[in-house]
Amino acid sequence: MRTQSNTKIVFEVKEIFQSIQGEGLMLGVPMNFIRFARCNLKCKWCDTDFSDGKLLTPNEILSRLNKKLKWVSLTGGEPMLQENLIYLIEKLHEEKFSVLLETNGSIFNKKILDDSDFISADIKPPSSGNPVFDDRVVRYCIKNPERSQLKMVIKDGNDLKFFKQIYNKYDGNYENWILQPEWNSISKLCGEGILMEIDENVRIIPQIHKILNLR
């Protein structure tokens, strides 16, 4: 975030749009998406340039949201790189929106996590080039299963092995583990092989918005 004055708060926004949630446990839910610019990771299979964004005030952001839709997804990029994100979340709550925080799990900020209504932590596997995450984010999600999910995009067998290591390290009773096949690799992944390697509290969910040709 950059400030133009001491009193004007702005956020670097790539785009604002409406669609359905195409990933994870909130699959199919219509919502507003605020996609922020900037990311602290550079995943090999990411096809979006997050380096540039438009500076928008909270009121400018709110004016572009569909108030008929309850949920707002804060996505990116990495939304937790935006300073004063807590302020925006508070403004969204004042307008009666519920906030879905979509984070790569590499930054821990308890206040932001506490203030979000649902947290989707997308842990990056080896195929991304960034197999890093903050242990505190994972443990926070496990302690708050009613409002979180732990998701990993998998491209190959090495990614599945990495997932199993993380799964075995933490609480296996957590029921919101999500495996998401990498879109361009779905046809190469062995569904039956994956099923043989996971427990019943792990869900395999593809990106439904891409199947429906939505954003």
C-alpha positions as CSV (number, residue, x, y, z in Angstrom):
1,M,0.0,0.0,0.0
2,R,1.1,3.5,-0.7
3,T,-0.3,6.6,0.9
4,Q,-0.8,9.9,-1.0
5,S,-1.2,11.8,2.2
6,N,-1.3,11.2,5.9
7,T,-5.0,10.7,5.9
8,K,-5.8,9.0,2.5
9,I,-5.5,5.2,2.6
10,V,-5.2,3.5,-0.7
11,F,-4.8,-0.1,-1.8
12,E,-3.0,-1.5,-4.9
13,V,-5.8,-3.3,-6.8
14,K,-5.4,-5.4,-9.9
15,E,-9.1,-5.8,-10.6
16,I,-12.6,-6.1,-9.0
17,F,-15.2,-8.4,-10.4
18,Q,-18.1,-10.8,-9.6
19,S,-18.1,-14.5,-10.2
20,I,-18.6,-17.8,-8.3
21,Q,-16.0,-19.1,-5.9
22,G,-14.3,-21.8,-8.0
23,E,-12.1,-23.5,-5.4
24,G,-12.4,-25.3,-2.1
25,L,-15.2,-25.6,0.4
26,M,-17.1,-22.5,-0.8
27,L,-17.3,-23.9,-4.3
28,G,-20.1,-22.3,-6.4
29,V,-20.9,-19.4,-4.0
30,P,-21.4,-16.1,-5.9
31,M,-19.2,-13.4,-4.6
32,N,-17.3,-10.2,-5.2
33,F,-13.5,-10.6,-5.8
34,I,-11.0,-7.9,-4.9
35,R,-7.8,-9.0,-6.6
36,F,-4.8,-7.1,-5.2
37,A,-1.6,-6.4,-7.0
38,R,1.8,-7.6,-5.6
39,C,2.8,-11.0,-4.5
40,N,5.8,-12.2,-2.4
41,L,6.0,-15.5,-4.3
42,K,6.6,-16.2,-8.0
43,C,5.0,-19.5,-8.7
44,K,6.2,-21.2,-11.9
45,W,2.7,-22.0,-13.1
46,C,1.1,-18.6,-12.2
47,D,-0.2,-16.9,-15.4
48,T,-1.1,-13.5,-13.9
49,D,1.1,-10.4,-13.7
50,F,0.5,-8.9,-10.3
51,S,3.3,-6.3,-10.5
52,D,1.0,-3.4,-11.5
53,G,-2.2,-2.2,-9.9
54,K,-4.5,0.8,-9.6
55,L,-4.5,2.8,-6.4
56,L,-8.0,2.8,-4.9
57,T,-9.4,4.2,-1.7
58,P,-11.7,2.0,0.5
59,N,-14.8,4.0,-0.7
60,E,-13.8,3.5,-4.4
61,I,-13.4,-0.2,-3.7
62,L,-16.8,-0.4,-2.0
63,S,-18.5,1.4,-4.9
64,R,-17.5,-1.4,-7.3
65,L,-18.9,-4.2,-5.2
66,N,-22.3,-5.9,-5.8
67,K,-24.1,-5.4,-2.5
68,K,-26.5,-8.2,-3.4
69,L,-23.7,-10.7,-2.9
70,K,-22.9,-11.4,0.8
71,W,-19.3,-12.5,0.3
72,V,-16.1,-10.6,-0.7
73,S,-13.0,-12.5,-1.5
74,L,-9.7,-10.8,-0.8
75,T,-7.3,-12.4,-3.2
76,G,-4.2,-11.7,-5.2
77,G,-1.4,-11.6,-5.5
78,E,-1.1,-11.8,-1.7
79,P,-3.6,-9.6,0.1
80,M,-1.7,-9.6,3.3
81,L,1.0,-7.5,1.7
82,Q,-1.5,-4.6,1.7
83,E,-1.0,-2.3,4.6
84,N,-4.2,-1.4,6.5
85,L,-5.9,-4.5,5.2
86,I,-7.6,-4.7,8.6
87,Y,-9.1,-1.2,7.9
88,L,-10.6,-2.5,4.7
89,I,-12.0,-5.6,6.4
90,E,-13.6,-3.4,9.0
91,K,-15.2,-1.3,6.3
92,L,-16.5,-4.4,4.5
93,H,-18.1,-5.6,7.7
94,E,-19.7,-2.2,8.3
95,E,-21.3,-2.7,4.9
96,K,-22.6,-6.2,6.0
97,F,-20.2,-8.1,3.8
98,S,-18.5,-11.4,4.9
99,V,-14.8,-11.6,4.1
100,L,-13.0,-14.6,2.6
101,L,-9.3,-14.2,2.9
102,E,-7.3,-16.1,0.2
103,T,-3.7,-16.2,1.2
104,N,-0.6,-18.2,0.2
105,G,0.1,-19.0,3.9
106,S,3.5,-17.4,4.0
107,I,2.6,-14.4,6.1
108,F,1.2,-14.6,9.6
109,N,-0.9,-11.7,11.0
110,K,-3.2,-12.9,13.8
111,K,-5.4,-9.8,13.7
112,I,-6.2,-10.1,10.0
113,L,-6.9,-13.8,10.5
114,D,-9.1,-13.1,13.5
115,D,-11.1,-10.5,11.6
116,S,-11.7,-12.6,8.5
117,D,-14.8,-14.7,8.3
118,F,-13.2,-17.5,6.4
119,I,-9.5,-18.2,5.6
120,S,-8.3,-20.2,2.7
121,A,-4.6,-20.9,3.0
122,D,-3.1,-22.1,-0.3
123,I,0.2,-23.9,0.6
124,K,2.6,-23.9,-2.3
125,P,4.1,-27.3,-3.4
126,P,7.5,-28.0,-4.9
127,S,6.2,-27.6,-8.5
128,S,5.4,-24.0,-7.8
129,G,9.1,-23.2,-7.0
130,N,8.0,-21.8,-3.6
131,P,7.4,-24.7,-1.2
132,V,7.3,-22.3,1.8
133,F,4.6,-21.5,4.4
134,D,4.4,-20.1,7.9
135,D,3.8,-22.8,10.4
136,R,1.7,-20.4,12.5
137,V,-0.8,-20.0,9.6
138,V,-1.3,-23.7,9.4
139,R,-1.7,-24.1,13.1
140,Y,-4.2,-21.2,13.2
141,C,-6.4,-22.9,10.6
142,I,-6.3,-26.2,12.3
143,K,-7.4,-24.6,15.6
144,N,-10.3,-22.8,13.7
145,P,-11.7,-25.5,11.5
146,E,-15.2,-23.9,11.4
147,R,-13.8,-21.0,9.4
148,S,-10.8,-22.2,7.5
149,Q,-9.4,-24.6,4.9
150,L,-5.9,-25.7,4.0
151,K,-5.5,-26.1,0.2
152,M,-2.7,-27.3,-2.0
153,V,-2.5,-27.3,-5.8
154,I,-0.8,-30.5,-7.0
155,K,0.8,-31.0,-10.3
156,D,2.7,-34.3,-9.9
157,G,3.7,-37.1,-7.6
158,N,6.3,-35.0,-5.8
159,D,3.6,-32.5,-4.9
160,L,1.5,-35.3,-3.5
161,K,4.4,-36.5,-1.4
162,F,5.0,-33.0,-0.1
163,F,1.3,-32.8,0.8
164,K,1.5,-36.1,2.7
165,Q,4.5,-34.8,4.7
166,I,2.6,-31.7,5.8
167,Y,-0.6,-33.7,6.5
168,N,1.3,-36.2,8.7
169,K,3.1,-33.4,10.6
170,Y,-0.1,-31.7,11.7
171,D,-3.4,-32.8,13.1
172,G,-4.9,-35.5,10.9
173,N,-8.3,-34.9,12.4
174,Y,-8.6,-31.6,10.7
175,E,-11.3,-32.1,8.1
176,N,-10.7,-29.2,5.7
177,W,-7.7,-30.4,3.7
178,I,-8.1,-29.7,0.0
179,L,-6.1,-31.1,-2.9
180,Q,-6.6,-29.1,-6.1
181,P,-5.3,-30.6,-9.4
182,E,-3.2,-28.0,-11.3
183,W,-5.4,-27.0,-14.2
184,N,-3.0,-27.8,-17.1
185,S,-2.0,-31.1,-15.5
186,I,-5.4,-32.6,-14.6
187,S,-5.2,-35.1,-17.5
188,K,-1.8,-36.3,-16.4
189,L,-2.6,-36.9,-12.8
190,C,-3.8,-40.3,-11.7
191,G,-7.0,-39.9,-9.8
192,E,-7.0,-43.5,-8.6
193,G,-3.4,-43.1,-7.4
194,I,-4.3,-40.0,-5.4
195,L,-7.2,-41.8,-3.8
196,M,-4.9,-44.6,-2.7
197,E,-2.6,-42.1,-1.0
198,I,-5.0,-39.9,1.0
199,D,-7.4,-40.2,4.0
200,E,-11.1,-39.7,4.0
201,N,-10.8,-36.1,5.4
202,V,-8.9,-34.9,2.4
203,R,-11.1,-33.6,-0.5
204,I,-10.1,-33.5,-4.2
205,I,-11.7,-30.4,-5.8
206,P,-10.9,-29.0,-9.2
207,Q,-11.4,-25.4,-10.3
208,I,-15.1,-25.3,-11.2
209,H,-15.0,-21.8,-12.5
210,K,-12.5,-22.9,-15.3
211,I,-14.8,-25.8,-16.2
212,L,-17.7,-23.3,-16.5
213,N,-15.4,-20.8,-18.4
214,L,-15.9,-18.1,-15.8
215,R,-13.4,-15.8,-14.2
